[in-house]
Amino acid sequence: MRLLLISDTHLPKRARDLPSQVWEEVERADVVIHAGDWVDVALLDELERRSSRLVACWGNNDGDQLRRRLPERVDVTLEGVRFTVTHEAGASGGRDARMARLYPDTDVLVFGHSHIPWDTTAPTGLRLLNPGSPTDRRRQPYCTYMTATVADGALTDVQLHRVERDG
């Protein structure tokens, strides 16, 4: 099962649309995971329409309309791997241990908020993934997203991708 992980899209404030490279990944993915900060409900509508399956939560910049349609936290098991998707995971210092305590029954925590890509594993085995942002790089050199594969109870092929500017 091919996964696409995105977060902090901030449409239409930071971009008018997702980059074409990301839409191509949406078409290839079996599951699209969005870790919040959509800003506009139009992207939610479009991702629901174009993705095979969408797993998503709201973020701190999302208003009432998005919060009525999305949970603050979503838990899902994909191919035997337990995922939790939430927007905020707090300060980077001590994050791995703190999140492992908060999510003891989760194998992979997907989060956003910082726009800073993150891929670590806590001593408990919890994998923490932040795909960055495909539209708002903030202090990062590039806009980013992640892809991964999940099968037979294992997460593999986690890759951070740099977004190329649409011509």
C-alpha positions as CSV (number, residue, x, y, z in Angstrom):
1,M,0.0,0.0,0.0
2,R,1.5,3.3,-1.1
3,L,1.1,6.3,1.2
4,L,1.4,10.0,0.6
5,L,2.0,12.1,3.7
6,I,1.3,15.9,3.6
7,S,0.6,18.6,6.1
8,D,0.4,22.4,6.4
9,T,-0.9,23.1,2.9
10,H,-2.4,26.5,4.0
11,L,-4.4,27.0,0.8
12,P,-5.0,29.5,-0.6
13,K,-2.9,31.6,1.7
14,R,0.5,30.1,0.9
15,A,-0.3,28.8,-2.6
16,R,-3.2,28.8,-4.9
17,D,-3.1,25.0,-5.3
18,L,-1.0,22.0,-4.5
19,P,2.0,21.6,-6.8
20,S,1.4,19.4,-9.8
21,Q,4.1,17.0,-8.4
22,V,1.9,16.5,-5.3
23,W,-1.3,15.9,-7.3
24,E,0.6,13.3,-9.3
25,E,1.4,11.5,-6.0
26,V,-2.2,11.8,-4.9
27,E,-3.1,9.8,-8.1
28,R,-0.6,7.1,-7.3
29,A,-1.3,6.8,-3.6
30,D,-3.6,4.2,-2.1
31,V,-3.9,6.4,1.0
32,V,-3.3,10.1,1.4
33,I,-2.6,11.3,4.9
34,H,-3.0,15.0,5.7
35,A,-1.9,16.2,9.2
36,G,-3.8,19.4,9.3
37,D,-3.7,23.2,8.5
38,W,-5.7,23.0,5.4
39,V,-7.1,26.6,5.9
40,D,-9.7,26.3,3.1
41,V,-12.3,23.5,2.8
42,A,-11.9,23.5,-1.0
43,L,-8.7,21.4,-0.8
44,L,-10.5,18.9,1.5
45,D,-13.2,18.5,-1.1
46,E,-10.7,18.1,-3.9
47,L,-8.6,15.5,-2.0
48,E,-11.7,13.6,-1.1
49,R,-12.7,13.5,-4.7
50,R,-9.2,12.7,-6.2
51,S,-7.7,10.3,-3.6
52,S,-8.4,6.6,-3.3
53,R,-8.6,7.0,0.5
54,L,-8.0,10.1,2.7
55,V,-7.0,10.0,6.4
56,A,-6.9,13.5,7.8
57,C,-7.2,15.7,10.8
58,W,-7.6,19.5,11.4
59,G,-4.9,21.9,12.5
60,N,-4.7,25.0,14.5
61,N,-5.2,27.3,11.5
62,D,-8.4,25.4,10.4
63,G,-11.7,27.1,11.1
64,D,-15.1,25.7,12.1
65,Q,-16.1,24.3,8.7
66,L,-13.0,22.1,8.6
67,R,-13.3,21.2,12.3
68,R,-16.9,20.0,11.8
69,R,-15.7,17.6,9.0
70,L,-12.4,16.4,10.4
71,P,-11.3,15.1,13.8
72,E,-8.5,16.6,15.9
73,R,-6.9,13.1,15.9
74,V,-7.5,10.1,13.8
75,D,-6.4,6.5,14.4
76,V,-6.3,4.0,11.6
77,T,-4.7,0.6,11.0
78,L,-3.3,0.1,7.5
79,E,-1.9,-3.3,6.5
80,G,-1.4,-4.1,10.2
81,V,0.4,-0.9,11.1
82,R,-1.3,1.4,13.7
83,F,-1.2,5.1,12.6
84,T,-2.2,8.2,14.6
85,V,-2.5,11.5,12.7
86,T,-2.6,14.7,14.6
87,H,-1.4,18.2,13.9
88,E,0.7,19.3,16.8
89,A,3.3,17.2,18.6
90,G,4.9,20.0,20.7
91,A,8.4,21.2,21.0
92,S,11.1,19.2,19.3
93,G,13.1,18.7,22.5
94,G,12.0,15.5,24.1
95,R,9.4,14.9,21.5
96,D,10.1,11.2,20.8
97,A,9.8,10.2,24.5
98,R,6.8,12.5,25.1
99,M,4.9,11.2,22.1
100,A,5.8,7.6,23.0
101,R,4.2,8.1,26.4
102,L,1.1,9.8,24.9
103,Y,0.6,7.2,22.1
104,P,1.6,3.8,23.5
105,D,-0.7,1.9,21.2
106,T,0.5,3.6,18.0
107,D,3.2,2.4,15.6
108,V,3.5,5.5,13.5
109,L,2.6,9.1,14.5
110,V,2.2,11.5,11.6
111,F,2.1,15.2,12.6
112,G,2.6,18.6,11.1
113,H,2.6,22.2,12.5
114,S,6.3,23.0,12.4
115,H,6.7,22.7,8.6
116,I,10.0,21.0,9.5
117,P,10.4,17.4,8.2
118,W,11.0,14.9,10.9
119,D,11.7,11.2,10.8
120,T,12.8,9.6,14.1
121,T,12.0,6.5,16.1
122,A,11.5,6.6,19.8
123,P,13.2,4.0,22.0
124,T,9.7,2.3,22.3
125,G,9.7,1.8,18.5
126,L,7.2,4.6,17.8
127,R,8.0,6.1,14.4
128,L,7.4,9.9,14.2
129,L,7.0,11.4,10.8
130,N,6.4,15.1,9.8
131,P,6.3,15.6,6.0
132,G,7.0,19.3,6.2
133,S,4.8,21.4,3.9
134,P,4.4,21.2,0.1
135,T,3.5,24.8,-0.1
136,D,5.1,26.8,2.7
137,R,8.8,26.0,3.4
138,R,9.1,28.7,6.1
139,R,12.7,28.4,7.3
140,Q,13.4,25.2,5.4
141,P,15.4,25.2,2.1
142,Y,12.6,23.4,0.2
143,C,8.9,22.6,0.4
144,T,8.5,18.9,1.1
145,Y,6.2,15.9,1.4
146,M,6.7,12.2,2.2
147,T,5.9,8.9,0.6
148,A,6.0,5.4,2.2
149,T,4.9,1.9,1.8
150,V,3.1,-0.3,4.3
151,A,2.6,-4.0,3.9
152,D,2.5,-7.1,6.1
153,G,2.6,-5.1,9.3
154,A,5.7,-3.0,8.4
155,L,6.3,0.6,7.2
156,T,9.1,0.7,4.6
157,D,10.5,3.0,1.9
158,V,9.8,6.2,3.9
159,Q,11.1,9.0,1.6
160,L,11.2,12.8,2.0
161,H,10.6,14.5,-1.4
162,R,11.6,18.0,-2.3
163,V,8.9,19.9,-4.3
164,E,10.1,21.2,-7.6
165,R,8.6,24.5,-8.6
166,D,5.8,24.3,-11.2
167,G,7.0,26.0,-14.4
